[in-house]
């Protein structure tokens, strides 16, 4: 989903989409279905029921059937879905039938790990260029790619036909990097920096904030503890603590 429009950056006109719009929630679940289908194919399954696929993807079967109906896939009664055919349909809808070039900006600890992640290539994404602003990192080689200075972004983005920019910089630098990506014609951004980016209409940003995810898990831990904790007013205990003992009378009384 695009974030706040940024008036200082021009918007580039886009082509009319070749596919009808899908609900955002459906689009978000399609990669989960695809992951589950690939696992089924690797284990020799040729067909799968809606219940089986829903369980593997972690959703309910009614939601899965509705999502797949948007693709024109309804399965066969008594047989289920053809695994290979459904993989082809979902990959086509997600645009995974062609390799997409990715530029990674920021090669600190997180960026370095992302640059070496082999899973991108297996899902039709190619890390085409690495960038940083730190002079100490320029020229460093990571996974066969040489880190370039961020000032080279416009030229390299055009040469490599970069489709997606990945921002792994500190928060303070992320907006400037997003502006440079947009100016270079990149209209899809994956942001790992802990901040909200302002981008023009027509530019899509996905945000990945690990701290937020941990905070959400902390809430669930807090809630579980409150449901299983001691009665109100009683002493709190932790796993492994000895049970409380009855108070003893003072010696000599």
Buried (B, 14 or more C-beta within 10 A) or exposed (E): EBBEEBEEBEBEEEEEEEEEEBEEEBBEBBBBBBEBBBEBBEEEBEBBBBEBBBBBBEBEBEBBBEBBEBBEBEBEEEEBBBBBEBBBBBBEBBEBEEBBBBBBBBBEEBBBEBBEEEEBEEBBBBBBBBBBBEEEBBEBEBEEBEBBBBEEBBEBBEEBEBBBBBBBBEEEBBBEBBBBBBBBEBBBBBBBBBBBBBBBEEBEBBBBBEEEEEEEEEEEEEEEEEEEEEEEEEEEEEEEEEEEEEEEEEEEE
